[in-house]
């Protein structure tokens, strides 16, 4: 977890930190987690943790030799997910987890889980804003279930989940591998793909309902075109699942709702740049559309139109 106190920066290339805990709740002294581990199986308890932190993401591996009941609240500002080993976790939020290989702690959410004996799990905590930026770049969105405590049922497509597990374990167990921004983004990308592919529900919508969902979604995008609401918020408002809306946009436009929304807003900015008054600066127009990171905006704009915003303004033809 990058909320582990005094955690090293990625550029320090610090090796993983392994600690034997006499009391598992000592983890609270080392982190911003608020966890209460309660041993519920007889016998001596051994707890070992391994931690490695980057600039916007941290990894925590935990081994417990006895069954525990764990309750608590996940760290604020972080989206935390768990990858429990098979048969390590019996219930999560009161639900059976036999078919679940990915669970979410959410962001500042309460959680309740019961681990089996010889519990082993890997926890990944990511700065929520960093995850949102990566999601924007890949044209995805953060599924609602990652923002709260939930479990994901294993689906047919598990390659992204396998990749997520592999790269995370490699970073945590290879002290010679730098924990760079690129490595962080690889983990986040695989997590977003895995969380979508391990969705809990199938899309059973009909063509007419998907068409209606597209129209309602576009209406909402237009209403909030200067605010850039999340696709998850749009799904909640129009009563459609993320999977249904994604399928509907792909069928109609060949791109997902995230890319459609971003490109629609970029078109609006371009129109304002082309028709700007002499007293309006480029940054004022861009900021008016809710873009505050000008470097990222310029990159997105160039990718979309093949020219920088300054070229559009000063050489419109």
C-alpha positions in Angstrom: 0.0 0.0 0.0 1.4 3.4 -0.8 -0.1 4.5 2.5 2.6 2.3 4.3 4.4 4.9 6.4 7.8 6.1 5.1 7.4 4.0 2.0 10.1 4.4 -0.6 9.7 6.2 -3.9 9.7 4.2 -7.1 12.9 5.7 -8.1 14.6 4.3 -5.0 14.1 0.8 -6.4 13.8 -0.5 -2.8 13.4 -4.2 -2.3 10.2 -5.6 -0.8 10.0 -5.3 3.0 9.1 -8.6 4.7 8.0 -8.5 8.3 7.0 -11.2 10.8 4.2 -9.9 13.1 3.6 -11.2 16.6 0.2 -9.6 16.5 -1.6 -9.3 13.1 -3.3 -6.1 14.2 0.1 -4.5 14.3 -0.5 -3.9 10.6 -2.5 -0.9 11.7 0.6 0.7 13.1 2.3 0.5 9.8 -0.5 1.7 7.5 -3.7 3.7 7.1 -5.7 0.5 7.1 -8.2 0.1 10.0 -8.4 -3.6 10.4 -9.4 -5.9 13.2 -8.1 -9.5 12.7 -9.7 -12.0 15.1 -8.2 -15.5 15.2 -11.0 -18.1 15.2 -9.0 -21.3 14.8 -7.1 -23.0 17.6 -3.3 -23.2 17.5 -0.3 -20.9 17.3 -0.7 -18.0 14.9 2.0 -16.9 12.5 1.5 -13.8 10.4 4.0 -12.6 7.7 3.5 -9.6 5.5 5.5 -8.4 2.5 5.2 -4.8 1.3 6.4 -2.9 -1.7 5.4 0.6 -2.7 5.5 2.8 -5.8 4.5 6.4 -6.3 0.8 5.8 -6.7 0.3 2.1 -5.9 1.4 -0.3 -3.2 1.4 -4.1 -2.8 0.8 -6.1 0.3 1.1 -9.9 0.6 -0.1 -11.5 3.8 0.2 -15.1 5.1 -1.7 -16.3 8.2 -1.4 -19.8 9.6 -4.9 -19.8 11.2 -8.4 -18.9 10.2 -9.4 -15.3 10.9 -12.4 -13.1 10.9 -11.4 -9.7 9.5 -13.4 -6.5 9.7 -12.5 -2.9 9.1 -12.4 0.1 6.8 -10.2 0.5 3.7 -7.9 3.6 3.3 -9.4 6.8 2.1 -8.4 8.0 -1.4 -7.3 4.5 -2.4 -9.1 1.8 -4.4 -8.0 -1.4 -2.8 -8.5 -4.9 -4.2 -7.6 -8.4 -3.0 -6.4 -11.5 -4.8 -6.9 -14.3 -2.3 -5.4 -17.6 -3.1 -7.8 -20.4 -3.9 -9.7 -21.6 -0.9 -8.1 -19.0 1.3 -11.3 -17.0 1.8 -14.6 -18.6 2.7 -16.9 -15.5 2.8 -16.8 -11.9 1.9 -19.5 -9.4 3.0 -21.5 -12.5 4.0 -21.3 -14.1 0.6 -19.6 -17.3 -0.4 -16.4 -16.7 -2.3 -15.6 -20.1 -3.7 -15.9 -18.8 -7.3 -14.3 -15.4 -6.6 -10.6 -14.7 -7.2 -10.9 -10.9 -7.0 -12.5 -9.0 -4.2 -12.8 -5.2 -3.7 -12.3 -3.3 -0.5 -13.5 -0.1 -2.2 -12.5 3.4 -1.0 -13.1 4.1 2.7 -15.6 1.2 2.7 -16.4 -1.2 5.5 -15.6 -4.8 4.9 -16.2 -8.2 6.6 -14.5 -11.4 5.6 -13.7 -14.9 6.9 -10.4 -16.6 6.0 -9.7 -20.3 6.1 -6.7 -21.8 7.8 -3.4 -21.0 6.1 -4.8 -17.8 4.5 -2.7 -16.2 1.7 -3.7 -13.1 -0.2 -2.3 -10.2 -2.2 -3.7 -6.7 -1.8 -3.2 -3.9 -4.3 -4.0 -0.3 -3.3 -4.1 2.4 -5.9 -4.5 6.1 -5.7 -8.1 6.7 -7.1 -7.1 9.7 -9.2 -4.3 7.8 -10.8 -6.6 5.0 -11.7 -9.1 7.4 -13.2 -6.3 8.9 -15.4 -5.3 5.4 -16.6 -8.9 4.6 -17.3 -9.3 7.7 -19.3 -6.2 6.8 -21.4 -7.5 3.3 -22.3 -11.1 4.4 -22.8 -12.4 2.5 -19.9 -14.1 3.4 -16.7 -13.7 2.3 -13.1 -16.5 -0.3 -12.4 -18.8 0.7 -9.5 -17.9 -2.5 -7.7 -14.3 -1.4 -7.4 -15.4 1.6 -5.5 -17.2 -0.4 -2.8 -16.7 -3.8 -1.0 -17.7 -6.5 -3.5 -16.7 -9.8 -5.0 -16.2 -10.7 -8.6 -17.2 -14.1 -10.0 -14.7 -15.8 -12.2 -15.8 -15.5 -15.9 -14.8 -17.2 -19.1 -12.1 -14.7 -20.0 -9.4 -14.9 -17.2 -6.3 -13.9 -19.1 -6.3 -10.3 -17.7 -6.8 -11.7 -14.2 -3.8 -14.0 -14.7 -1.7 -11.1 -16.1 -2.7 -9.0 -13.1 -1.7 -11.6 -10.6 1.6 -12.4 -12.4 2.9 -8.8 -12.8 1.9 -7.9 -9.2 3.6 -11.0 -7.7 6.7 -10.4 -9.9 7.0 -6.8 -8.6 6.5 -7.9 -5.0 9.0 -10.8 -5.1 11.7 -9.5 -7.5 13.9 -6.9 -5.6 15.9 -6.1 -8.8 12.8 -5.1 -10.8 12.3 -1.3 -10.7 8.8 -0.2 -9.5 8.3 2.4 -12.2 5.3 4.4 -13.4 5.1 2.1 -16.4 4.9 -0.9 -14.1 2.2 0.8 -12.1 0.1 1.5 -15.2 0.5 -2.1 -16.4 -1.0 -3.3 -13.1 -3.8 -0.7 -13.2 -4.7 -1.5 -16.8 -4.8 -5.3 -16.1 -7.0 -4.6 -13.1 -9.5 -2.5 -15.0 -9.7 -5.2 -17.7 -10.0 -8.0 -15.2 -12.7 -6.2 -13.2 -14.7 -5.8 -16.3 -14.2 -9.3 -17.6 -15.0 -10.7 -14.2 -18.3 -8.8 -14.0 -21.0 -10.5 -11.9 -23.7 -10.3 -14.5 -24.2 -11.3 -18.1 -25.6 -8.8 -20.6 -29.0 -10.2 -21.6 -30.3 -7.0 -23.1 -32.1 -6.9 -26.4 -31.2 -4.6 -29.4 -34.1 -2.2 -28.7 -33.1 -1.7 -25.0 -29.5 -1.2 -26.0 -30.5 1.5 -28.5 -32.6 3.2 -25.9 -29.6 3.1 -23.5 -27.3 4.7 -26.1 -29.8 7.6 -26.6 -30.3 8.2 -22.9 -26.5 8.0 -22.3 -25.8 10.6 -25.0 -28.5 12.9 -23.7 -26.8 12.8 -20.3 -23.4 13.3 -21.9 -24.7 16.4 -23.6 -26.2 17.7 -20.4 -22.9 17.3 -18.5 -20.5 17.8 -21.4 -18.5 20.4 -19.5 -18.2 18.3 -16.4 -17.1 14.9 -17.7 -19.2 12.6 -15.4 -18.0 9.0 -15.2 -19.6 6.3 -17.2 -20.5 4.5 -14.0 -22.5 7.6 -13.0 -24.2 7.6 -16.4 -25.1 3.9 -16.0 -26.6 4.5 -12.6 -28.7 7.4 -13.9 -30.1 5.6 -16.9 -30.5 2.2 -15.3 -28.1 0.2 -17.5 -25.2 -1.9 -16.6 -21.7 -1.0 -17.7 -21.5 -4.1 -19.8 -24.8 -3.4 -21.6 -23.8 0.2 -22.3 -20.3 -0.7 -23.6 -21.8 -3.4 -25.9 -24.4 -0.9 -27.2 -21.9 1.8 -28.1 -19.5 -0.7 -29.7 -22.4 -2.0 -31.8 -23.5 1.5 -32.9 -20.2 3.4 -33.2 -17.4 0.9 -33.0 -16.0 2.6 -29.8 -17.0 2.3 -26.2 -19.0 5.0 -24.3 -15.8 6.4 -22.6 -14.1 7.1 -26.0 -17.4 8.5 -27.5 -17.8 10.9 -24.6 -14.2 12.0 -24.7 -14.2 12.6 -28.5 -17.5 14.5 -28.3 -16.1 16.9 -25.7 -12.9 17.3 -27.8 -15.1 18.2 -30.8 -16.8 20.9 -28.7 -13.5 22.4 -27.6 -12.2 22.4 -31.2 -15.3 24.3 -32.3 -14.8 26.9 -29.5 -11.1 27.3 -30.5 -12.0 27.9 -34.1 -14.5 30.5 -33.2 -12.9 32.1 -30.2 -12.9 35.8 -29.6 -9.6 37.7 -29.6 -9.9 38.2 -25.9 -10.3 34.5 -25.1 -7.1 32.6 -24.5 -6.6 28.9 -25.4 -6.2 28.0 -21.7 -9.4 29.8 -20.7 -11.4 27.9 -23.3 -9.8 24.6 -22.4 -10.4 25.2 -18.7 -14.0 26.1 -19.4 -14.5 22.6 -20.7 -13.2 21.1 -17.4 -9.7 20.3 -18.6 -7.1 21.3 -16.0 -4.2 19.2 -17.0 -3.1 21.0 -20.2 -0.4 18.6 -21.1 -2.7 15.6 -21.1 -5.4 17.6 -22.9 -2.9 18.6 -25.7 -1.9 15.0 -26.1 -5.5 13.8 -26.4 -6.3 16.6 -28.8 -3.3 15.8 -31.0 -4.3 12.1 -31.0 -7.8 13.0 -32.1 -7.2 15.7 -34.7 -3.5 15.3 -35.7 -2.6 18.8 -34.6 -2.0 20.8 -31.4 -4.6 23.3 -30.1 -2.3 26.1 -30.9 -2.2 25.0 -34.6 -6.0 25.0 -34.6 -6.1 28.6 -33.3 -3.4 30.2 -35.3 -3.5 28.2 -38.5 -7.2 27.1 -38.8 -6.8 26.3 -42.5 
